[in-house]
Amino acid sequence: MTPPLHFTSQLAVNVLDAQSLLAAFGVLGVGVVLFAETGLLIGFFLPGDSLLFTAGLLCTGVADRPVKLSLAPLLVVAAVGALAGAQCGYMIGRKAGGALISRSRSPRLHEGVKRAEELLERYGYAKAVVLARFIPVVRTVLNPIAGALEVPARTFTLWQVIGGLVWSLGITLAGYALGSSIPNVDHYLLPLVALIVVVSLSPLLLEFLRSRRAAKPKEGRR
């Protein structure tokens, strides 16, 4: 018996490609991917930034686009996936500590752990939790690390909600705004996604530059 076409497309989905994920699973897939990327260590490779941006772009209603999404449900699902995922990652960290991270053999994951620890040490809990949302891999590992380091639950929850909403809704709405204002913007999707990744790293770059400027006067006094 030949399987239905929709089921076949789900089996053939490329989890690293935002358009493939959206074509197979639609809005629900956005919530699942964001939950996995921010809450489960195995999701560190998933394309959160590009998925949000592409999903927002596909909500603009252009008739010739193969995938059409509705903006309001997308915003709700994206926010729920991002917030629930981070809270789940934090709880896993509180219960399992660093055991799950130490078992992983992925160099990329361990590099993300190192950067997450540096963020927490340099910027404090609130700023680090918000900044981590905009850094691939770090937004996956910082949540369990925060739990393992016993960051106060109220502090973590407050700032992960703020950062999660700014990240998930902001990037989605950016894609929607651009798709609404520029004809055939999906023809330039790859360079736009690259730009989104660069922009998502800008908060960390700005904080780094500020810390360098603040350190120079101290070095001059020695």
Secondary structure, DSSP 4 states (H G I P E B T S, - for coil): -PPPHHHHHHHT--TT-HHHHHHHHHHHHHHHHHHHHHH-GGGTTS-HHHHHHHHHHTTS--TT-S----HHHHHHHHHHHHHHHHHHHHHHHHHHTTHHHHH---HHHHHHHHHHHHHHHHHHHHHHHHHHTTSTTHHHHHHHHHHHTT--HHHHHHHHHHHHHHHHHHHHHHHHHHHHHSTTGGGGHHHHHHHHHHHHHHHHHHHHHHHHHHHHHHHHH-
